[in-house]
Amino acid sequence: MTELQSSSRRDFLKGAGLLGAASVFASQSAAAPFGSKPKSAGAAKNLIFLVADGMGTGTLSLANHWSLRNRGKPLNWMELYNRPGFHCILQDTASANSPVTDSAAAGSAWGCGQRVNNRTINTDADGVALTPLYTYAKKAGKATGLVTTCRVTHATPAAFSTSVPHRDLEDDIARQYLDREIDAILGGGVRHFDGEVNQLISSFKDKGYSVSRTLSELQSQAAHADRLLGLFSPSHV
């Protein structure tokens, strides 16, 4: 790794640590105001993918009606629609075998761009593992991270970087995070990294991860870590 790459990775991890501290630990947060200056045209350098798990268009519409009635203004999300340079798209995240999708199939639609059966993660109906988004990101030289308030091995975060035939194989998902060297992993689910089946903490440390179990540990490590593993509860945070 070159000095420039190392510096860039540390900048990413510092930002991930600060974002993780805000999103994993904060019980509530106010939305920051959006700047008035539109982004310059051109391809995006990086991508931050924010997921409101289980939120369909009906949820967004209902929340906006509530905001208009009770706050006298639309959601910040709705206000974005009127900003120059803003784009809105809809993606079908239906599963391959059910009219009602689950998080594994919906996440896989984002993670690999293909419909899969419910309860499978980036694996087709024949059991063939499909390539997830983060594999392409790593090949492009990008740092990758997962920040969540659920178990980091849960179906939605796992869908961006792993391939397993069943979403309940969370110990296998944890091992794939290690093998695929996801740069920042922050959330719950320590039982799948340091439990009866998996004893992975020392292996993560051997690969250069700074491991934190508390907010104070995360804050002290984020600025200088090459990689981050933050596990803050046995299950969901």
N, C-alpha and C positions, 0 to 999 in steps of 0.2 A: 504494500500500500504506500503510495507517495505521500509526501507531507501535505500536499493540497487536498488529496482525498481524505486523509485523516482529519484535517481541519474541517472540511465540509461535513464529514460524518459526525464530528463532535458538535458542530453547530446544529445539525439535525437532531441529535440526541438531546441537546440542551433544550431546544424548542419542544421536543416530544415530552421531556420531563416536566416542563412548565405546563404544557397542555394537559398532560396526564394528571398532574396535581390539581389542576382546576376542574377537570371533567370527572375524575374518579372520586375525588374527595368532597367537592362542593355539593352541598345539599340543594342549593339553588344559586342561580347566577343571572345577572341582568344582561340583556342583549346589548352588545356594543353598537354604537351608531355607525352606520355605513358612511364612508367618505363620499363626497360628491364627485370626485375625480374619476372618470371611467378608466378601466384598464386599457393599456395600449393593445393594438391589434397584434395578432401573431399567435404562434403555438405556445401553449402553456409549458413552462419549464418543469413544474412539479404538480402533483395532484394530492389534495386532501379530500378524502371520500368520507362524508358524514352520513351516518345511517341512523334514522329513527325507526327502530325495529318494529315491524307490524303496522306502520303508518301508511294507510292508503290515501287516495285523493279525497275520499269522504271525510277522513279525520282532519285533513288540512282545511277543507271547506268549513267544517263545523267549528274548528278552532278560530278561523277567521271571522265567522259570524259572531262568535262569543266576544272576540276582541273588539269588533265594531260596536257591539251593544254595551259592553262594560268598560272599555278603555277609550272609546271614541276614535279609534284609529285601527287600520288593518295590521296584520302581522308584518314584522320586518320581512319575512319571506315573501309575502304578497307585494310589498313595496319594491322588492327587487325586480319584479316583472317589468316595471316601468323605467328601469335604469338602462342607459346606453350600454351596449355590449353584453347585456345579459341574455342568456339562452335557456330555454325551458324545453325539455324533452320528456317523453313518457317511454318507459321500457316495460315490456311484458315479462313478468317474473313468474309466470305460471309453471307448475311442475309438469312433468311428462306423463304422470299417471293419475292425477287427481284434479278435480275442479277447484279444490282448496289447497293452496300451496302451504308449505311449512318453511321455517327459516333456512333449513338446509338447501332446499331446492331454489328458493328465492335468492339466497346468498350466492348460490352457484351460478345463477343467471348473470349476476354481476361479476362473479369471480372467474368464470371461464367462457361466458357468452353462449352457453348451451343449456337447453332444458334437460333436467335430470329428474329421476323419481324422488318423491318425498323421502326424507330421512337419509338420503345419500348426499355426499359432498364432493362435487367435481368428479363424479364417477358415472359413466353411462350405464345403460340398462344391461349391457353385456359384462359389466364389471371392469371396464377399461378406465384407468385413471386419466383424467383430462388435465391439461396444464393450466394452473391458476395464474391470475394476474400478476402476483408478486414474483413469480418465476421470470416473467418477461421483464419486470422492473429491475430485478437483480442483474439480468443479462445486459440491460441498458446502462448499468452502473449506478442505479438509483439506490439510496437507502430506503428501507421499508420498515413500517412500524404498525402496531396494533394497539389502540387505546380503547378500553371498554369498561363499562360498569358491571358487566356480567363476567362469568368465567372466561378467561382468554381462550379456552378450548371449546367454548360454546359454538353452535353452528354458524352464526353470522360472522364473527371474526375469523373463524377457521376457513370460511369459504373463500377468502381472498388469498390464501397461501398454502392450503393443504388439499389432499385428495384421499378420502376414505370411503369405504362402501357403506358405512353407517355412522350417523352423527354421534351415537353414544360411545364410539371408540375414542374417547377423549385422552386416554393415555397415549394412544398412537398419534393423535394430533399434537400433543406436547412434544413427542419425540421428533415429529416432522419439523416443528419450529426450530429445534436444535439442529437438525440435519440441514435445513434450508437457510439457517443463519438469519432469521428475521432480526433486524437490528434493534428494535425497541418493542417490548412486549409488556404492557401495563394493564392490570386488571385483577380479577379474582381467580380462584381455582388452584391454589397451591397444592391441594390434595392430589392433583394429577402430575405434579412435578416432584413432590416429596411425600409420597404415600407408600402403601404396601406394594404396589406394582412398580411404580417408577421412582427411582432415586436419581433425579436428573440435575439437581442443583449444582453439585460438584462438576458435572460435565459442562454445564453452562459456564461456570467460572473458568474451567480449563480452556474454553473457547473465547475468553476475553470479556465475558459479560460481567457487569457490576450488578449484583443482586440486592434488591431492597425489599423490605417487608413492611416498612412504615413510611409515612409522608416525610418525616425528617430525614430518613436515609435516602429517599429519592431526591430530595432537594439538595442534599450534600453531594450526591454522586453525578447528577445529570450533566453538570457543566464540563466534567472532565472524562466521562465514560466513553469508551469505544463502542460498547453495546450495553443495552439496559434490559434487565428482567425484573419487573416489579410485580410481586404477588401479594395482595393485601388482605386476603381472606381465604378460608378453605373453599368457599363456593362463590356466589355472587357477592359483589361489594355492597 
